[in-house]
């Protein structure tokens, strides 16, 4: 079952870990633009915290209908892009 609560402390930890691994600023994650690092944060929170799509969408300024597309896109990138899966694993090691 998906949770409708949003743990901002956990989200901040994920944002910090993603910014360290991917070499970006946190402002790129929380900005209105659609960036890869924002998609990575949404993907990790969706997979690890079992958050509802609407909650993630509201907190990261994207459409809730777009969240399943982001998840599918990053699942595909993990399979196809060399080194992408290892970066995701590095982020997961930092937060867990």
C-alpha positions in Angstrom: 0.0 0.0 0.0 1.3 3.4 -0.9 1.8 6.0 1.8 0.5 9.5 1.6 2.9 10.9 4.2 6.0 12.7 3.0 9.1 12.4 5.2 11.0 15.7 4.4 14.0 14.6 6.4 14.4 11.4 4.3 13.8 13.5 1.2 16.5 15.9 2.2 18.9 13.1 2.8 18.1 11.6 -0.6 18.5 15.0 -2.3 21.9 15.5 -0.6 23.1 12.0 -1.6 22.0 12.5 -5.2 23.7 15.9 -5.4 26.9 14.4 -4.1 26.9 11.3 -6.4 25.7 13.1 -9.6 27.7 16.3 -9.0 24.9 18.8 -9.0 23.4 21.4 -6.6 20.2 20.7 -4.6 18.6 23.7 -6.3 18.6 21.7 -9.5 16.5 19.0 -7.8 13.9 21.3 -6.3 13.7 23.7 -9.2 10.7 23.9 -11.6 12.8 22.5 -14.5 12.6 18.8 -15.4 16.1 17.5 -14.7 17.6 14.0 -14.6 18.6 14.5 -10.9 15.0 15.4 -10.0 13.8 12.2 -11.7 16.4 10.2 -9.8 15.2 11.6 -6.4 11.6 10.9 -7.3 12.5 7.3 -8.4 14.5 6.6 -5.2 11.7 7.9 -3.0 9.1 6.0 -4.9 11.1 2.7 -4.7 12.4 3.0 -1.1 9.7 4.9 0.7 6.7 3.6 -1.2 5.3 7.1 -1.6 2.1 7.9 -3.5 2.6 9.5 -6.9 0.5 12.5 -6.0 2.6 13.2 -2.9 5.8 13.1 -4.8 4.4 15.1 -7.6 3.2 17.8 -5.3 6.6 18.1 -3.5 8.7 18.1 -6.7 6.5 20.3 -8.9 5.6 17.7 -11.5 2.4 16.2 -12.7 1.3 13.1 -10.8 0.5 11.5 -14.2 4.2 11.9 -15.1 5.6 10.0 -12.1 4.9 6.5 -13.6 6.7 7.6 -16.8 9.7 8.8 -14.7 9.8 5.4 -13.0 9.7 3.5 -16.3 12.3 5.8 -17.9 14.8 5.3 -15.0 14.2 1.5 -15.0 15.1 1.5 -18.7 18.1 3.8 -18.1 19.4 1.4 -15.4 19.4 -1.4 -18.0 20.8 0.5 -20.9 23.1 3.3 -19.7 26.5 2.1 -18.6 27.4 3.2 -15.0 23.9 4.6 -14.3 22.9 1.6 -12.1 26.1 1.9 -10.1 25.3 5.6 -9.4 21.8 4.7 -8.2 23.4 2.0 -5.9 25.9 4.6 -4.6 23.0 6.9 -3.6 21.2 4.0 -2.0 24.3 3.1 0.1 24.6 6.7 1.3 21.0 6.9 2.5 20.5 3.4 3.9 
